[in-house]
Amino acid sequence: MTILSSATLPDARPTHELLSPAGGPEAFRAALAAGADAIYCGMGSFNARRKATNFTDDAFETACREAHLAGARVYVTVNIVIKESELPRALALIERCTVLGADAFIIQDWGLFAAVRALMPTVETHISTQANIHDARGTRWCRDAGADRVTLSRELSVAEIAQIHEAVPDVDLEVFAHGSICFSYSGICLLSSFACAGRSANRGMCAQPCRLPYELVDENTGRVLTPAGRERALCPRDTNTSEMLEALLGAGAHALKLEGRMKAPDYVFAVTDAYRRALDDAEAGRQPAATERATRARQLKRCFNRDFTHAYQDGRSDDDMMSYERSNNRGQTVGEVMGFAPRRARTKGESMRDAARGAKGLARIRLDEPVGAGDLLELRHDREPDRFLTGLVRADAPAGSTIEVEVARPMPVGCTVRLIRSQHALDVAAAALKRPVARKRAVDVTVTARLGEPFTVTLTCADDPAQTATATGFVVEAARSRAVTADDLVEHVGRMGSSPFEAASFDIALDEGAGMGFSAVHRVRADACAALEEAVLAPHRARAAALDGLDIDEGLAAMRLAQRPGACTVGGTDPVICALATTLEAAEAARAAGATRLYLPTDVLDEAGVTPDEAQRRGLIPVLDEVSRACDLSRLDRWVLPGAPVAVGTISELALAAERGAAAELRSCIPVHNTLARDFLAAQGARGAWLSPELTLAELEEILPASPLVPGIMVYGRPRVMTSEHCILQVADACYHNCARCALRRRELSLRNIDGKRFPVRTDAHGRSRLYTDRPVDLTPQLPQLIGAGVERLLVDGTLLSAEELSGEVARVRRALDALRRGQRPGPREPGSFAGCLFVGVD
């Protein structure tokens, strides 16, 4: 006979994956309790949230065990660029975490990725969104290199995700479904490094300068173009795709990622829980009732948020995605202030206004949404956003009612009231954390009680029938008094207590008249639970055992010995002066001043009517964008010619260059911070590399000797610190959505921060903005050290220079080189410039 329990539990492993964040053990258990299919977290210092609590080894091992028993997976983020000296420790971390129970690793650095694939081929690798992958060709390249999953850029639309999945169906695609959005394309943002004393986003120490106020300034007139209430030009709202999961799943998204490794357990639980219910509905094809949708929306609004958007998923990047007026938690709007009553009585001769001013009292609030006792409310005047205060709700109250909240001072009638901390969310998360087992796994129970045969209990994971275990015990005998019933066995075998399992269904094979002691039944059931635990954990132990005998130092040494033949040698070539120009006139001026390699963006060449063949004949090297989405390929791909040099800004462009036999030079937005990345990318077809402005001189000296790539570095110019899909100029509130004809983008504009620093901003004809450092980098005084380290190409970046200025800077570099050849020192650094990160480095 078969008896089904009342529980509604899945019959098979989820088709898709809800991936939740955990900055520490409590958030981990909250995610697990709320229904996450997988949880990502950090260990050590090689992750993009180094300020999170992260985990000790013991806590991580315990978390992995609990997750695996619950049927969830665990990923470790190693999603930063890795310095040469850090490679052994980063690999040791991956080995250690695998032994402790990690299922996969999320990786940005190509050198670390190559080492893991070579030394630990059984380890699952996921490409981080920090690697800036956003088209099918780049995704296919990652798959061919050995990646099991690719985390796509946040900027992609549902249609683009579908296009990638259709072209590369055999690799998992992970997309961001909820939480904070980086304003810049991930992995190519240097703003924190240059604006916040070396706190690099690519090293896990982003200071989030994008959330601060800025003014858009016309450099020629000094006029501020930012209207009041739009001060945060770089501050997006948070992504919320809870109402469009069916579209994402239909597009081929396998993993839905929830952002928030710096968030508290109550946030992680509430967001995971809301998305768990939404994903279950989407997978089942159910349309939730209006009340359920409203409950989910309220639950998400009452978590930390900067208001919500799904503009990118819709294929838009307009003002709908921006939180111009504030960067902190908005919570949920629940009502407005109707009045204020001071607590103390007026003194004789004192006006009501004077008595109320500065006095603690009760704000009377009309509610549009329900609130609960302990909820924290924010009262803020929309016309005076800096004037606000908070107060606690004393008792539960429904929508439509009026409540009084004690506040420190009066607030004007009409002030917006928001719920910014939910006591209910705190209580629910706290209760989940107190559970002995965060989440129990559903099992199908088979009981065999045949007279004369051993009593047998078989447990099979409902979501993975391959995971099963059987325990046998006493021999079943005829009853001496009352015979055992099937209901008795369901009750006693189903008491799984503190085990990590709970019964989903029962299949009972019971002979009539059989009798047994229930304590003996309990022992067999306990043995079956213990055996199933071992069966569930066995694959993870086998994966750890596969790393036995690994010698990381020996493996690294072997990889370094296997460099490509024909590697460059330090100091073997006379340095070449290169120039990046934004007009043909500037390029020719730079050539006349001594530059022998001339680089121009493809948009400049297109506007000038120069064809790819003509550019090759004239010695003009095309510079491809650091973004190459499907919509960009038709204008970018034609510049990649067999045998011709081309500067590539994405992995997709490198893949095309290798396919066509072009001489690809990696732009600095493809980071090369260690020798393994250098050699791996050379093996993938790169011929040269423009090195990251985040590298120090000492780090250059480590990675340049015997390089198979011709190394170059920008010796003068302003590094690009951001590239955004959203046009920064929209903050002026004057956009008419015709980028090609926009007069504003042709003006010299900058963002001025609260310290008075000005960061030039330029928007191209495709609506993408680029932000540059507040002052130029000048490395000409360090030419002896740079050339001694092995740098062979010296770039003067004229992106923000006139033809005359570019010519002058090229001539200055040429004079510095001439001085070196005469045995003299180069001239001093140009006034107003600095050495960038060359000596101070980044964290």
C-alpha positions in Angstrom: 0.0 0.0 0.0 1.1 3.6 -0.6 0.2 6.5 1.7 1.1 10.0 0.7 1.8 12.7 3.3 0.0 16.1 3.2 3.3 17.8 2.3 3.5 19.2 -1.3 7.1 18.6 -2.2 9.0 18.5 -5.5 9.3 15.2 -7.3 12.5 16.1 -9.1 15.5 18.3 -8.8 14.7 21.9 -9.8 15.2 22.7 -13.4 16.4 26.2 -12.5 18.5 27.5 -9.7 17.7 30.2 -7.1 21.2 31.4 -6.1 21.3 33.4 -2.8 24.0 35.4 -1.1 25.7 34.8 2.2 28.2 37.1 3.8 28.5 34.9 6.8 27.1 31.8 8.6 23.8 33.4 9.8 23.0 34.8 6.3 23.9 31.3 4.9 21.4 29.5 7.2 18.8 32.2 6.4 19.2 31.5 2.6 19.0 27.8 3.2 15.9 28.0 5.4 14.2 30.3 2.8 14.6 27.8 0.0 17.8 28.7 -1.9 18.9 26.0 -4.4 22.5 27.3 -4.1 24.3 29.8 -2.0 27.4 31.8 -2.9 29.8 33.1 -0.2 33.3 34.3 0.3 36.3 32.7 2.0 39.6 34.5 2.7 40.5 37.7 1.0 40.2 36.8 -2.7 36.6 37.9 -3.3 34.7 41.0 -4.3 33.1 41.5 -0.9 36.2 41.4 1.3 34.4 43.6 3.9 31.7 40.9 4.5 32.0 38.7 7.5 32.8 35.7 5.3 33.6 32.3 7.0 36.1 30.4 9.0 37.1 27.0 7.8 35.0 25.2 10.5 31.9 27.4 9.9 32.3 26.9 6.1 32.5 23.1 6.4 29.5 23.0 8.7 27.6 25.2 6.2 28.5 23.0 3.3 27.4 19.9 5.1 24.0 21.4 6.0 23.5 22.7 2.5 24.3 19.4 0.8 22.1 17.4 3.1 19.3 19.9 2.2 20.0 19.4 -1.5 21.6 22.8 -2.0 24.9 23.6 -3.6 27.7 26.0 -2.3 29.8 28.3 -4.5 32.8 30.3 -3.4 33.6 33.7 -4.9 37.2 34.2 -6.0 36.0 37.0 -8.3 38.9 39.5 -8.2 42.1 40.0 -10.2 44.9 38.0 -8.7 48.4 39.4 -8.3 51.4 37.2 -9.2 52.5 36.7 -5.6 48.9 35.7 -4.7 48.5 32.8 -7.1 49.7 30.0 -4.8 47.5 31.2 -1.9 44.5 31.6 -4.2 44.9 28.1 -5.5 45.4 26.8 -2.0 42.2 28.5 -1.0 40.3 26.7 -3.9 41.8 23.4 -2.9 41.0 23.9 0.8 37.4 25.0 0.1 36.9 22.0 -2.2 38.0 19.7 0.6 35.7 21.5 3.0 32.7 21.0 0.6 32.5 23.8 -2.0 30.7 22.7 -5.2 32.1 25.4 -7.6 34.1 28.6 -7.8 33.2 31.9 -9.3 36.3 33.3 -11.0 37.3 36.6 -12.7 41.0 36.3 -13.2 42.0 34.4 -16.4 45.3 33.2 -14.9 43.6 31.7 -11.9 41.0 30.1 -14.2 43.7 28.6 -16.3 45.5 27.2 -13.3 42.4 25.7 -11.8 41.5 24.0 -15.2 45.0 22.7 -15.5 45.7 21.6 -11.9 42.2 20.7 -10.6 40.3 19.6 -13.7 37.5 18.0 -11.5 36.7 21.4 -9.9 33.7 23.2 -11.3 34.4 26.8 -12.5 31.9 29.6 -13.1 33.0 32.8 -15.0 32.2 35.9 -12.9 30.2 38.8 -14.2 33.5 40.7 -13.5 34.9 39.1 -16.6 32.6 41.3 -18.7 30.9 38.6 -20.9 27.9 39.8 -22.8 27.4 38.0 -26.1 27.3 34.5 -27.5 30.8 34.5 -28.9 32.3 35.4 -25.6 30.1 32.8 -23.9 31.2 30.1 -26.3 34.9 31.0 -25.8 34.4 30.5 -22.0 32.7 27.2 -22.6 35.5 26.0 -24.9 38.1 27.1 -22.3 36.4 24.8 -19.8 34.0 26.9 -17.9 30.8 25.2 -16.6 28.8 28.4 -16.2 29.0 32.0 -17.4 27.5 34.9 -15.3 26.4 37.4 -17.9 26.6 41.2 -17.6 23.7 42.8 -15.7 23.0 45.1 -18.7 21.6 42.4 -21.0 18.0 42.3 -22.0 15.8 39.1 -21.9 16.1 39.0 -25.7 19.9 39.0 -25.6 20.0 36.3 -23.0 17.7 34.2 -25.2 20.0 34.8 -28.2 23.1 33.6 -26.2 21.3 30.5 -24.9 20.1 29.6 -28.4 23.7 29.9 -29.7 25.4 28.2 -26.8 22.8 25.9 -25.2 25.3 23.6 -23.5 26.6 26.1 -20.9 24.7 27.3 -17.8 23.8 31.0 -17.9 23.6 32.9 -14.7 21.8 36.2 -14.6 21.3 38.8 -11.8 17.6 38.8 -10.8 17.5 41.0 -7.7 19.5 43.6 -5.8 22.0 46.4 -6.3 23.3 47.3 -9.8 26.8 48.4 -10.6 26.5 51.6 -12.7 29.6 50.6 -14.8 30.0 47.4 -16.7 31.5 45.1 -14.1 35.1 44.3 -14.1 36.2 47.4 -16.0 35.4 50.1 -13.3 38.4 51.9 -11.8 36.5 54.8 -10.2 37.0 53.6 -6.6 40.7 53.0 -7.3 41.3 56.5 -8.5 38.8 58.4 -6.4 39.1 56.6 -3.1 42.8 56.1 -2.4 43.3 52.8 -4.2 40.2 50.9 -3.0 39.8 48.8 -6.1 36.5 47.3 -7.2 38.5 44.7 -9.0 40.1 43.7 -5.7 37.0 43.5 -3.6 37.4 46.9 -1.8 35.0 49.1 -3.8 34.1 52.2 -1.8 31.0 52.8 -3.9 31.8 56.4 -5.0 29.0 56.0 -7.5 26.4 56.4 -4.7 27.7 59.9 -3.8 26.4 63.3 -5.1 27.8 64.8 -8.3 27.2 67.9 -10.3 27.2 67.8 -14.1 29.3 70.8 -15.1 30.0 72.5 -18.5 33.8 72.9 -18.4 33.7 75.9 -20.8 31.0 78.0 -19.0 31.2 76.5 -15.5 27.5 76.2 -15.5 25.9 73.3 -13.4 23.5 71.4 -15.5 22.1 69.1 -12.8 18.6 70.1 -11.6 17.7 69.9 -8.0 16.8 66.5 -6.8 19.0 64.7 -9.4 22.3 65.0 -7.6 23.3 61.3 -7.7 24.2 60.9 -11.4 25.7 57.4 -11.0 23.3 55.8 -8.6 21.0 53.2 -10.1 17.9 51.7 -8.5 17.9 48.0 -7.6 17.0 45.2 -10.0 13.7 43.4 -9.3 12.6 40.7 -11.8 10.2 38.9 -9.5 7.3 39.6 -11.9 9.2 38.5 -15.0 10.7 35.2 -14.0 8.8 33.2 -16.7 10.4 35.4 -19.3 13.9 34.9 -17.9 13.4 31.1 -17.6 12.0 31.0 -21.2 15.1 32.9 -22.4 17.4 30.2 -21.0 18.6 31.7 -17.7 19.5 28.7 -15.6 20.6 30.4 -12.4 18.8 33.5 -10.9 21.2 35.4 -8.7 20.1 37.5 -5.8 22.7 40.2 -4.9 23.5 40.9 -1.3 26.6 39.4 0.4 26.8 42.6 2.5 23.2 42.3 3.6 21.8 41.1 6.9 20.1 37.7 7.4 16.6 39.1 7.5 17.2 40.7 4.1 18.5 37.4 2.7 15.7 35.4 4.1 12.9 37.7 2.9 14.2 38.1 -0.6 15.1 34.4 -1.0 11.6 33.5 0.3 9.8 35.8 -2.1 11.8 34.6 -5.1 11.4 30.9 -4.0 7.6 31.3 -4.2 7.8 33.2 -7.4 10.1 30.7 -9.0 8.0 27.7 -8.0 5.0 29.4 -9.6 6.9 30.2 -12.8 8.3 26.6 -13.1 4.8 25.2 -12.5 3.2 27.6 -15.0 0.9 28.9 -12.2 -0.4 32.4 -12.1 -0.4 33.5 -8.5 -3.4 35.2 -7.0 -3.4 39.0 -6.8 -3.1 38.8 -3.0 0.0 36.6 -3.3 1.6 39.0 -5.7 0.8 41.9 -3.5 2.3 40.1 -0.5 5.5 39.3 -2.4 5.8 42.9 -3.6 5.3 44.2 -0.1 7.9 41.7 1.3 10.5 42.9 -1.2 9.7 46.6 -0.7 10.2 46.2 3.0 13.8 44.9 2.5 16.6 47.4 1.8 16.1 48.9 -1.6 16.7 52.0 -3.6 13.4 51.5 -5.4 13.1 49.0 -8.2 13.7 48.7 -11.9 14.0 46.0 -14.6 15.0 48.5 -17.3 18.0 46.5 -18.5 15.9 43.3 -18.8 13.4 45.3 -20.9 16.3 46.5 -23.2 16.3 50.1 -21.8 18.8 52.2 -19.9 16.7 55.4 -19.3 15.9 57.4 -16.2 13.5 54.7 -15.0 16.6 52.8 -13.7 18.1 55.7 -11.7 17.8 56.8 -8.1 19.0 60.3 -8.6 17.6 61.8 -5.4 18.9 59.4 -2.8 21.2 56.4 -2.5 20.1 54.9 0.8 17.2 52.6 1.7 13.8 53.8 0.5 11.8 50.9 2.0 8.1 51.0 1.2 5.8 54.0 1.1 3.1 53.4 3.7 1.4 56.7 4.2 1.8 60.4 4.9 1.9 62.8 7.8 -1.4 64.4 8.7 -0.3 66.5 11.7 1.8 66.8 14.8 0.9 67.0 18.6 3.6 68.1 21.0 3.8 66.1 24.2 4.3 69.1 26.6 1.8 71.8 27.3 2.4 75.4 26.2 3.9 77.8 28.7 2.2 81.0 29.4 2.7 83.4 26.5 4.3 80.8 24.2 2.8 80.4 20.8 1.8 76.9 19.6 4.4 77.2 16.8 7.2 77.9 19.3 6.1 75.2 21.6 6.0 72.6 18.8 9.4 73.6 17.3 12.1 71.2 18.5 9.7 69.5 20.9 9.3 65.7 21.0 5.7 64.7 20.2 3.4 62.5 18.2 3.2 62.5 14.4 -0.3 61.6 13.2 0.1 59.3 10.1 -2.6 58.1 7.7 -1.7 54.6 6.4 -2.0 53.3 2.9 -0.4 50.1 3.8 -0.5 47.9 6.9 2.3 48.3 9.5 3.3 46.2 12.5 4.5 46.8 16.0 8.3 47.5 16.0 8.4 48.6 12.4 10.7 51.6 11.8 9.2 54.4 9.9 11.0 57.2 8.1 9.3 60.6 7.7 10.8 62.6 4.9 9.7 65.8 3.1 9.8 65.2 -0.7 10.7 68.9 -1.3 13.4 68.8 1.4 14.9 65.4 1.1 17.7 66.0 3.7 15.1 66.8 6.3 13.9 63.5 7.8 13.5 61.6 11.0 12.4 58.1 12.2 10.0 56.6 14.6 8.8 53.2 15.8 5.3 51.8 15.3 3.7 50.9 18.7 1.0 48.5 17.6 -0.2 46.7 14.5 -2.4 48.8 12.3 -4.2 48.1 9.0 -4.2 50.1 5.8 -6.7 53.0 5.9 -6.2 53.7 9.6 -4.5 56.6 11.3 -1.7 56.0 13.9 0.5 58.2 16.1 4.2 57.7 16.2 6.6 59.4 18.7 9.2 61.5 16.9 11.9 63.9 17.9 10.4 67.0 16.2 7.6 68.2 14.1 7.4 67.3 10.4 5.3 69.2 7.9 1.9 67.9 6.9 2.1 65.8 3.7 5.5 64.3 4.4 6.0 60.9 2.9 6.2 58.0 5.4 8.2 54.9 4.5 8.6 51.6 6.3 12.4 51.1 6.3 12.8 48.2 8.7 10.2 45.4 9.1 10.0 43.9 12.6 8.1 40.9 11.0 11.0 40.2 8.7 13.4 40.3 11.6 11.2 38.0 13.6 10.8 35.5 10.8 14.5 35.4 10.0 15.3 35.0 13.7 12.9 32.1 14.0 14.4 30.4 11.0 17.9 30.7 12.5 16.8 29.0 15.7 15.7 25.9 13.8 17.8 22.8 14.7 17.9 22.1 11.0 17.6 25.1 8.7 15.9 23.1 5.9 14.8 19.5 5.9 15.0 17.5 2.7 12.0 15.6 1.4 12.5 11.8 1.2 10.3 9.0 -0.2 10.1 6.2 2.4 9.8 2.5 1.6 9.2 0.1 4.5 9.3 -3.6 4.1 7.9 -5.7 7.0 7.5 -9.3 5.8 7.2 -12.2 8.2 10.5 -14.0 8.6 12.5 -11.3 6.8 14.6 -8.4 8.1 12.7 -5.2 8.7 13.9 -2.7 6.1 13.6 1.0 5.6 14.7 2.7 2.3 15.0 6.4 2.0 15.2 8.1 -1.4 15.7 11.9 -1.9 12.5 13.1 -3.6 14.5 15.7 -5.6 17.2 13.2 -6.7 16.2 9.5 -6.8 19.8 8.5 -7.4 20.5 9.4 -3.7 19.1 6.5 -1.7 20.0 4.4 1.2 18.7 1.3 2.9 18.9 0.0 6.5 17.8 -3.4 7.8 17.3 -4.6 11.3 15.4 -7.2 13.3 13.6 -10.2 11.7 9.8 -9.5 11.6 7.8 -12.0 13.7 4.1 -12.7 14.2 2.4 -10.4 16.7 2.2 -11.7 20.3 -0.5 -9.2 21.1 -1.6 -6.3 18.8 -0.5 -6.5 15.2 1.2 -3.5 13.7 -0.7 -1.4 11.2 0.5 0.6 8.2 -0.5 3.8 10.0 1.7 2.7 13.0 4.7 2.5 10.6 4.0 5.8 9.0 3.9 7.4 12.4 7.0 5.8 13.8 9.2 5.7 10.7 8.1 9.2 9.9 9.4 10.6 13.1 12.7 11.8 11.7 13.3 14.2 14.5 16.6 16.0 14.4 17.7 14.3 11.2 18.0 16.5 8.1 15.1 14.6 6.4 11.3 14.7 6.4 9.0 12.1 4.8 7.2 13.1 1.6 5.6 9.8 0.8 5.4 6.2 2.1 5.3 2.9 0.4 4.5 0.2 3.0 4.8 -3.5 2.3 3.4 -5.1 5.5 2.3 -8.6 6.2 -0.9 -9.0 8.2 -0.4 -10.1 11.7 3.2 -8.8 12.0 4.3 -7.5 15.3 7.4 -5.5 16.4 8.7 -3.1 19.1 8.7 0.5 18.0 12.0 1.2 19.7 13.6 -1.3 17.3 11.7 0.4 14.4 13.2 3.7 15.5 16.7 2.3 15.4 16.3 1.1 11.8 14.9 4.4 10.8 17.8 6.2 12.4 20.3 3.9 10.7 18.6 4.6 7.3 18.8 8.4 8.0 22.5 8.0 8.8 23.1 5.9 5.7 21.4 8.5 3.5 23.5 11.2 5.0 26.6 9.3 4.0 25.2 8.7 0.5 24.4 12.4 0.0 27.8 13.5 1.2 29.8 10.8 -0.6 30.1 12.6 -4.0 31.5 15.7 -2.2 34.1 13.6 -0.4 35.0 11.9 -3.7 35.6 15.3 -5.2 37.8 16.3 -2.4 39.7 13.0 -2.6 40.5 13.7 -6.3 42.8 16.5 -5.1 44.9 14.2 -2.9 48.5 14.5 -3.8 48.2 17.9 -5.5 51.3 20.0 -5.2 50.3 23.6 -6.1 53.9 25.0 -6.1 55.0 22.2 -8.4 52.0 22.6 -10.7 52.6 26.3 -10.9 56.2 25.8 -11.7 55.3 23.4 -14.5 52.8 25.9 -16.0 55.3 28.7 -16.0 57.9 26.5 -17.7 55.4 25.7 -20.5 55.4 29.3 -21.9 54.9 29.8 -25.6 58.0 29.6 -27.7 59.4 32.9 -29.0 58.7 34.7 -25.7 59.9 38.3 -25.6 63.0 39.2 -23.5 63.3 42.2 -21.3 64.9 45.2 -23.0 65.2 43.4 -26.3 63.3 46.0 -28.3 63.7 49.8 -28.5 60.5 51.4 -27.0 57.9 52.6 -29.5 55.9 55.7 -29.0 52.1 55.2 -29.6 49.3 57.6 -29.7 45.5 57.2 -29.3 43.7 59.9 -31.2 40.1 60.9 -31.7 40.4 62.6 -35.0 42.5 62.0 -38.2 44.0 65.4 -37.7 45.2 64.6 -34.2 46.6 61.2 -35.4 48.7 62.9 -38.1 49.8 65.5 -35.7 51.0 62.7 -33.3 52.8 61.0 -36.2 54.6 64.2 -37.0 55.6 64.6 -33.4 57.2 61.1 -33.3 54.5 58.5 -32.7 55.0 55.5 -34.8 51.9 53.5 -33.9 48.6 55.3 -34.2 45.3 54.1 -32.6 41.8 55.4 -33.3 38.4 54.2 -32.0 36.3 52.5 -34.7 33.6 55.1 -34.3 36.1 57.8 -35.2 37.2 55.9 -38.3 33.6 55.3 -39.3 32.7 59.0 -38.9 35.8 60.0 -41.0 34.7 57.5 -43.8 37.9 55.4 -43.4 37.4 51.8 -44.4 39.2 48.9 -42.6 41.4 48.2 -45.6 42.3 51.9 -45.9 43.1 52.1 -42.2 45.4 49.2 -42.5 47.2 50.8 -45.5 47.6 54.1 -43.6 48.9 52.4 -40.5 45.9 53.3 -38.3 45.1 50.6 -35.7 41.4 50.3 -34.8 40.5 50.3 -31.2 37.4 48.2 -30.4 35.0 49.0 -27.6 35.1 47.5 -24.1 31.5 46.5 -24.7 30.6 44.1 -27.6 27.0 43.1 -27.3 25.1 41.5 -30.1 24.0 44.9 -31.3 27.6 46.1 -31.6 29.1 43.3 -33.6 28.0 44.5 -37.1 30.0 47.7 -36.6 33.0 46.2 -34.7 33.7 42.9 -36.3 34.5 44.3 -39.7 37.6 46.0 -38.3 39.2 42.7 -37.4 41.4 41.8 -40.5 43.7 38.8 -41.0 47.3 39.7 -40.0 46.4 43.3 -39.0 46.8 44.8 -35.6 43.7 45.5 -33.6 43.1 46.6 -30.0 40.4 44.4 -28.5 38.4 45.3 -25.3 36.5 42.1 -24.7 37.0 38.4 -24.7 34.5 38.1 -27.6 36.7 40.4 -29.7 39.8 38.4 -28.8 38.0 35.2 -29.9 37.2 36.8 -33.3 40.7 38.1 -33.7 42.1 34.6 -33.1 39.6 33.1 -35.5 40.6 35.6 -38.3 44.3 35.6 -37.6 44.5 39.2 -36.5 47.2 40.5 -34.3 45.1 41.2 -31.2 46.4 43.7 -28.6 44.5 43.4 -25.3 43.3 46.7 -24.0 43.8 47.3 -20.3 40.1 46.5 -19.6 41.1 42.8 -20.1 43.2 42.5 -17.0 46.6 40.9 -17.0 47.9 40.9 -13.4 49.9 37.7 -13.4 52.1 35.6 -15.6 49.5 32.8 -15.9 46.9 35.3 -17.3 49.5 36.6 -19.6 50.4 33.2 -21.0 46.8 31.9 -21.1 45.6 34.9 -23.2 48.6 34.6 -25.4 47.7 31.0 -26.1 44.2 32.2 -27.0 45.6 34.4 -29.7 46.6 37.7 -28.1 49.9 39.2 -29.4 50.2 42.3 -27.2 48.8 43.7 -24.0 48.1 47.2 -22.7 48.6 46.9 -19.0 46.2 47.9 -16.3 46.7 51.3 -14.7 46.1 49.6 -11.3 49.5 47.8 -11.6 52.5 49.0 -9.6 56.0 49.1 -10.9 57.0 46.2 -8.7 54.0 44.1 -10.1 55.1 45.0 -13.7 58.5 43.8 -12.9 57.1 40.5 -11.9 54.9 39.8 -14.9 56.9 41.3 -17.8 60.1 39.2 -18.0 59.9 36.6 -20.8 56.4 37.8 -21.8 54.9 36.2 -24.9 52.8 39.4 -25.3 54.4 42.7 -26.4 53.7 44.9 -23.3 52.5 48.4 -23.4 51.5 51.0 -20.9 49.8 54.4 -21.0 52.5 57.0 -20.0 50.3 60.0 -20.4 46.6 60.6 -20.4 43.5 60.1 -18.2 42.5 56.5 -17.6 38.9 55.6 -18.3 37.4 54.7 -14.9 33.8 53.8 -16.0 31.8 52.7 -19.0 28.1 52.7 -18.5 25.2 51.6 -20.6 23.1 54.4 -19.1 24.0 57.8 -20.5 25.3 60.0 -17.6 24.1 63.1 -19.4 20.5 62.1 -18.8 21.0 63.5 -15.3 20.5 67.0 -16.9 16.9 66.0 -17.5 17.1 67.2 -21.1 17.3 64.0 -23.1 15.4 63.6 -26.3 16.6 60.1 -27.0 18.5 60.8 -30.2 22.2 60.1 -29.3 23.5 60.6 -32.8 22.2 64.2 -32.9 22.6 65.1 -29.2 24.3 68.5 -28.9 24.9 68.0 -25.2 27.3 65.1 -25.7 29.5 67.3 -28.0 30.2 69.7 -25.1 33.1 69.3 -22.7 31.3 68.1 -19.5 32.5 66.7 -16.2 31.1 65.4 -13.0 32.2 67.4 -10.0 32.2 65.4 -6.7 31.7 66.7 -3.1 35.5 67.3 -2.9 35.5 69.5 -6.0 37.3 67.0 -8.2 36.1 67.0 -11.8 35.8 63.7 -13.8 35.4 64.3 -17.5 32.4 62.4 -19.0 31.9 61.6 -22.7 29.0 59.9 -24.2 29.2 58.2 -27.6 26.7 58.0 -30.5 25.4 54.7 -29.0 24.4 56.3 -25.7 27.2 54.8 -23.6 29.1 57.1 -21.3 32.7 56.9 -20.2 34.1 58.6 -17.2 37.8 59.6 -16.8 40.1 60.5 -13.9 40.1 63.9 -12.4 43.7 64.6 -13.5 46.1 63.0 -16.0 48.6 60.3 -15.2 52.1 61.1 -16.3 54.7 58.3 -16.1 57.4 59.9 -18.2 59.7 60.4 -15.1 59.6 56.6 -14.6 60.5 55.7 -18.2 63.9 54.2 -17.1 62.2 51.8 -14.7 59.3 51.0 -17.1 61.6 50.2 -20.0 63.9 48.3 -17.7 61.0 46.2 -16.6 60.2 45.3 -20.2 57.6 47.8 -21.4 58.0 48.1 -25.2 55.1 50.4 -26.2 54.5 53.8 -24.6 51.1 55.3 -25.1 50.0 58.9 -25.1 46.2 58.8 -24.7 44.7 61.7 -26.5 41.1 60.9 -25.9 40.6 64.2 -24.1 43.3 66.2 -25.9 43.2 68.4 -28.9 45.4 67.7 -31.9 47.9 70.3 -30.7 47.9 69.0 -27.1 48.4 65.4 -28.3 51.2 66.5 -30.5 52.9 68.3 -27.6 52.6 65.3 -25.3 54.0 62.9 -27.9 56.9 65.3 -28.4 57.5 65.4 -24.7 57.7 61.6 -24.5 60.0 61.6 -27.5 62.3 64.1 -25.7 62.3 61.9 -22.6 63.4 58.9 -24.6 66.1 60.9 -26.4 67.3 62.0 -23.0 67.5 58.4 -21.8 69.5 57.4 -24.9 72.0 60.2 -24.0 72.2 58.8 -20.5 70.2 61.7 -19.0 67.2 61.7 -16.8 63.7 62.4 -18.2 62.0 65.7 -17.4 59.8 66.2 -14.3 56.2 65.2 -14.1 53.8 67.6 -15.8 52.2 70.0 -13.3 48.7 68.9 -12.3 49.4 65.3 -13.1 50.2 62.3 -10.9 51.8 58.8 -11.1 48.4 57.0 -10.7 48.8 53.6 -9.0 52.4 53.0 -10.1 53.8 53.3 -6.6 50.8 53.2 -4.2 49.0 50.3 -5.9 45.5 49.2 -5.0 44.1 47.1 -2.1 
